[in-house]
């Protein structure tokens, strides 16, 4: 009987260790939230950060010629550059006042509310969210809390700049290791 209890205890500890190792190895991949390009978008919101986000948005924007583009960027001067590149100035809005991801989502919420304050739309508004792989899960968590109703359909469009091996083996690179731990820390703090 004593050996049976010891065996069960060792087996339970082994299972807990195996689950812990598996969870640790998948922390990077769990941050990834992505969706295929939808057939239509009414709004694209590009989160501030690496220029790859702007580059990716510029690549997909021609597929949605009537979509409004809200761009969180440190200077409004980028708008002139985008207009020179042939983008419609009436569809671009640059916001340079957001201090963090939460304030960007707050801005998006207020802006979408102002768009829908006119007569109620007959369908949901399709909103494309553009950011990098490591930030998407946190953005999704914040959006799910700030938009509990379903007046909007959010599409998470990752500006893929990294080989998927990078986030599947995130612990092997120091800078990616820091990113993953930072993002999970921010998610946990936000949820608490």
N, C-alpha and C positions, 0 to 999 in steps of 0.2 A: 504494500500500500504506500509506503514511504517513497519507494522508487517511482511509483506511478505518479505521485504528486510532483516529484522532482522532474520527471520527464515532461509533464504538462507545463510546469513552470519554465523549463528550458525551451520548450517548443513555443510557448507564448512570447518569451523574450526574443527568440529567433524571428518570429513573425513580425513583431514590432520593429526590430532592427531592419528587416528586409523591406517593410513598408516605408520606414523612415528613409532608407537609402533611395528607394524608388521615388519617393516624393521629392527628396532633395535634387535628384538628377533631373526631374521634370519641372522644377521651378521656372526655368527660362522659357520652356515651351508653353507653360500655362499662361504666360503673359501675352502670348500671341492671340490676337482676335482679328480675324480677317474674313472678308466675304467677297464673292465675285462681284464684278461691276454690275450694278442693277440696270434694268432697261431704261430707267429714267431717274433723274434727280432734279429737285427744285432748288436745293441749296447745297453748296460744298463749303465745309468749314475746315481750313487748314490751321492746325495748331502750330504755335511758335516752336522753333527749335532748328534742327539741321536744315540746310537748304534743300536736301533731298525731298523734303515734304512739299516745298514749292515746285520743284522740278516735276515731281510725280503729278501734282495737281494740274500743272500746265499740260502734261501729257494727256490726261483723261478729260480735261475740260471741253475740248472740241466735240466730244461725244454727247455733251449736254449743253447745247448752244444757248439755251434760255435760263440756265441755272445761275443763281446769284452766287458769287464767290466771296465769302467772308474769310479774310486772311489776318491772322494774328501775327504781327511782325513788329520788330523794334522801331522801325521808322516808316512813316507814311509815304516816303519818297519812292518806295518800290512800286507804287501804283503807276507813276509816270513811266517807269521802265516796262511794266506789263502792257500799258497802253501802246507804247512804241513797238512792242512785239506783236501787236495786232489784237489784243484782248479788248473786249467792249468795256469802255470806262463806266458805262451806266450799270454794269453788272458786278463791278468790283468794289468791295468795301474793305479798307484796311483799318484794323484796330491796333493801336500801339499802347494801349493803357492797361492791358491785362498783366498782372504780376505773376500768375501761376495758372496751373491747369484748372483749378476750381473757378477762378475768375473768368477764364475763357469759356467754360461751360455756362457760367452765370450770364456772361455777355450773350452767348448763343441763345440761351433761354429767353432773355429779354427781347432780343432781335426777332426771334421766331414768333414771340407773342405779338410783337408790333406788326408782323406780316399777316398774322391770322386774326387781328382785331377787326378787320373788315368783315363783311359777311362770311359766315362760317363756310369753310371750304367743303366741297362735297366728297373729298377724299383726303386721305392722310397726306401729309407733306413728306416727301422723301428727302432725307438729309444725309449727305456723304460726309463722313468724318475721316480726315486725312492726318495721319501721324506715323511715327515709327513703331516697330514691333513691340518694343519694351514698354511703351507708354499706353498702348491700346487697352489693356485690361483695366488700368486705373481709370482711363477716360470712360470706359463702359460702366464701371461701378458708379462713377459720379453721375453720369447721364441717367442711369437707371433710378437713382435717388432723386434727381432734380426733375425728371420727367416721368412721374408715376402713371400718367394717363397715356393713351396710345394715339394721340392726335398726330404723332410724327413716327415715321419709320426710319430708324437709323441704320446706316450701312457703314461698316468699319472697313476702310480702304487703306491698307498698310502700304506705306512707301517702302517697299522692300529693297534695302540696300545691303543686307547681310546674307550670306549663304546660310540656309537653315541649320547647317551643322553648328554655326556659332551659338544659336540659342538652345540647341539640343545638347551641346557640350559646353555650356556657359561657364562652368567652373574652371575650365582650362585656360581662360584668358583673363588676366587681372582686371582690365577695364570693363569687360562684359560682366565679370563676377560682381564688381561694384555696382554696375547698373541694375542687375537683377535684384541684389539685396536692397538697394535703395528703393526700387519700385515696390517690392513687397512690403517694405517698411512704411512707405507712403500709403499703400492700400490699407494696411492694418490700422494705421493712425486715423485714416479717414473713416473707416468702419467703426472705430471705437469712439 
